[in-house]
Amino acid sequence: MEDLLKGFPVVTEVQVAWGEMDALQHVNNAVYFRYFESARLEYFKRIKLLVNIAQSQVGPVLGETSCRYKLPITYPDTLVIGSKIVDLQEDRFTMEYQIVSKKLGKVSTIGKATCVMFDFKNNTKTNLPDEVKQAILDVETTIE
């Protein structure tokens, strides 16, 4: 399992819920974006990205996201989601995700998302704060 998530500094576990399955008896395609969201928020927690959002009025918004389905997932299962930032720019960053099924012991899904920093007070995009950039670099360089 660890080999499948090598290079992903933040790992999140998610239990597959019965209600996430569709009529074809596998997890509905839209649910994977919620799994990615859980992993993304875990990463944000690690870099303290949302700590001062109420005061600063600056935070990330999702600019683009994609998903590649490799294997169907069914209930019951536990998914292990690796997340990492693969591109860091002045006003945005791109994350990659890899979902591993514990039941199958294989990568089931891969995804990508670009988050843009947004100033909610002035309704415009803005640059990443220096402390956020540094926190990302710190997390990404601690990969074993």
C-alpha positions as CSV (number, residue, x, y, z in Angstrom):
1,M,0.0,0.0,0.0
2,E,2.8,2.5,0.9
3,D,4.5,1.9,-2.4
4,L,1.4,3.0,-4.2
5,L,1.4,6.3,-2.4
6,K,5.1,7.0,-2.5
7,G,5.7,10.6,-3.2
8,F,2.4,11.8,-1.7
9,P,3.2,13.7,1.5
10,V,-0.4,13.9,2.8
11,V,-2.5,10.7,3.0
12,T,-6.2,10.6,3.9
13,E,-8.4,7.6,4.6
14,V,-12.1,7.6,3.6
15,Q,-14.6,4.9,4.2
16,V,-16.9,4.1,1.3
17,A,-20.5,4.5,2.3
18,W,-23.3,2.3,1.0
19,G,-25.2,5.4,-0.2
20,E,-22.4,6.4,-2.5
21,M,-23.0,3.5,-4.9
22,D,-25.1,4.0,-8.0
23,A,-27.5,1.7,-9.9
24,L,-24.6,-0.2,-11.3
25,Q,-23.4,-1.1,-7.8
26,H,-20.2,0.8,-7.8
27,V,-19.3,4.3,-6.4
28,N,-20.9,7.0,-8.5
29,N,-18.5,9.0,-10.6
30,A,-19.4,12.3,-8.9
31,V,-18.5,11.0,-5.4
32,Y,-14.8,10.9,-6.3
33,F,-14.7,14.7,-6.4
34,R,-15.9,14.6,-2.7
35,Y,-13.1,12.2,-1.9
36,F,-10.6,14.6,-3.6
37,E,-12.2,17.4,-1.6
38,S,-11.5,15.5,1.7
39,A,-7.9,15.0,0.7
40,R,-7.5,18.6,-0.4
41,L,-8.9,19.9,3.0
42,E,-6.5,17.6,4.8
43,Y,-3.7,19.1,2.9
44,F,-5.0,22.6,3.6
45,K,-5.1,21.7,7.3
46,R,-1.5,20.6,7.2
47,I,-0.3,23.9,5.7
48,K,-2.8,25.9,7.8
49,L,-4.3,27.5,4.6
50,L,-7.7,28.2,6.0
51,V,-6.7,29.4,9.5
52,N,-7.2,33.1,9.0
53,I,-9.7,33.1,6.1
54,A,-12.4,34.9,8.1
55,Q,-10.1,37.8,8.9
56,S,-8.0,37.9,5.8
57,Q,-10.9,37.3,3.3
58,V,-8.3,35.5,1.1
59,G,-8.6,31.8,0.4
60,P,-8.5,29.2,-2.4
61,V,-11.2,28.5,-4.9
62,L,-11.3,25.6,-7.3
63,G,-10.4,26.7,-10.8
64,E,-10.3,23.3,-12.5
65,T,-10.6,19.7,-11.6
66,S,-10.4,16.3,-13.4
67,C,-10.6,12.6,-12.6
68,R,-9.5,9.4,-14.3
69,Y,-11.3,6.3,-13.3
70,K,-9.2,3.1,-13.5
71,L,-11.1,0.6,-11.4
72,P,-14.6,0.5,-10.0
73,I,-15.0,0.8,-6.2
74,T,-17.7,-1.0,-4.3
75,Y,-19.0,-1.0,-0.8
76,P,-17.5,-2.0,1.7
77,D,-14.0,-0.5,1.2
78,T,-11.5,1.9,2.7
79,L,-9.8,4.3,0.3
80,V,-6.4,5.8,1.0
81,I,-5.9,9.1,-0.9
82,G,-2.5,10.6,-1.5
83,S,-2.3,14.3,-2.3
84,K,0.6,16.5,-3.4
85,I,1.2,19.8,-5.0
86,V,2.9,19.4,-8.4
87,D,2.8,23.1,-9.6
88,L,3.2,26.2,-7.5
89,Q,2.7,29.6,-9.1
90,E,2.2,33.2,-7.8
91,D,-1.6,33.0,-7.6
92,R,-2.4,29.3,-7.8
93,F,-1.2,25.7,-7.3
94,T,-2.1,22.4,-8.8
95,M,-2.7,19.3,-6.8
96,E,-2.6,15.6,-7.8
97,Y,-4.5,12.9,-6.0
98,Q,-4.2,9.1,-6.1
99,I,-6.8,6.9,-4.6
100,V,-5.9,3.4,-3.5
101,S,-8.5,0.7,-2.6
102,K,-7.5,-1.3,0.4
103,K,-9.8,-4.1,-0.7
104,L,-8.3,-4.3,-4.1
105,G,-4.7,-3.3,-3.2
106,K,-4.6,-1.2,-6.3
107,V,-4.8,2.4,-7.6
108,S,-8.4,3.0,-8.5
109,T,-8.5,6.7,-9.4
110,I,-6.2,9.6,-10.1
111,G,-7.2,13.2,-10.2
112,K,-6.0,16.8,-10.4
113,A,-7.2,20.1,-9.3
114,T,-6.0,23.7,-9.7
115,C,-6.8,26.1,-6.8
116,V,-6.6,29.8,-7.3
117,M,-6.1,32.2,-4.5
118,F,-9.1,34.6,-4.2
119,D,-9.7,37.9,-2.4
120,F,-13.3,37.6,-1.4
121,K,-13.5,41.2,-0.2
122,N,-12.4,42.7,-3.5
123,N,-13.8,39.8,-5.7
124,T,-10.6,39.2,-7.5
125,K,-7.8,36.7,-7.6
126,T,-4.7,37.4,-5.6
127,N,-1.2,36.0,-4.9
128,L,-0.5,33.2,-2.5
129,P,0.8,34.5,0.9
130,D,4.5,33.9,1.4
131,E,3.8,31.8,4.5
132,V,1.5,29.5,2.4
133,K,4.1,29.0,-0.3
134,Q,6.7,28.2,2.4
135,A,4.4,25.7,4.1
136,I,3.8,24.0,0.8
137,L,7.5,23.8,0.1
138,D,8.1,22.4,3.6
139,V,5.4,19.7,3.2
140,E,6.6,18.7,-0.3
141,T,10.3,18.5,0.7
142,T,9.6,16.2,3.7
143,I,8.5,13.3,1.4
144,E,10.3,10.1,2.3
